[in-house]
Amino acid sequence: MDPTHRIDLYVKILTRPFIEVRDLVLAMRAVYGPHGIHVCVAGSESLSLPTLTDLDVGSCSPDDLTWEQLDLFANRNGVPQSGIAVYFVRSTNPPLNGCAAHLPEAPAAVVSHLASRWTLGHEIGHVLGLKHVHSNDRLMTGNGTFSITYPPPKLTRSEAHTIRLSPLVKPCENPASRASS
């Protein structure tokens, strides 16, 4: 399916993930792509923030951001307000694969070093408005992305619709409409 929508990710690396970033993005594309949603890495940067490589995420709730999360999210160099910053850290406290709690004006997610192949897509799903479900064949499983049973995991039509409605997702230009203008 040709993409109709685009998500711009801005990669911020404090610790290189065990699975290469390009492979995490390819896995995300395998899930989002069949719904016409293209995942684009719009920028990448290495950050030297040794005190934040093991990040305290508290309850991983946007209503309860820790000082460490606030310090990390201040490092949005080159990320427009409509872009999503993805911070790769060594670990989180408590231990999680990732966390999508962020400030409303600074969309972001954190992914830990040992996260699964599907964690990036899962956490970005949260940033775009998706909730956990109780099915291990779905990207948004609430049982942890290592529990996914039939890769690639699925997004439902309803979930894809929610993603496309997010103000962080941009419609792709139609090449035919450009030719006629």
Secondary structure, 3 states (H helix, E strand, C coil): CCCCEEEEEEEEECCCCCCCHHHHHHHHHHHHHHHCEEEEEEEEEECCCHHHCEEECCCCCCCCCCHHHHHHHCCCCCCCCCCEEEEEECEEECCCCEECCCECCECEEEEECCCCCCHHHHHHHHHCCCCCECCCCECCECCCHHHCCCCCCECCHHHHHHHHHCCCEEECCCHHHHHCC
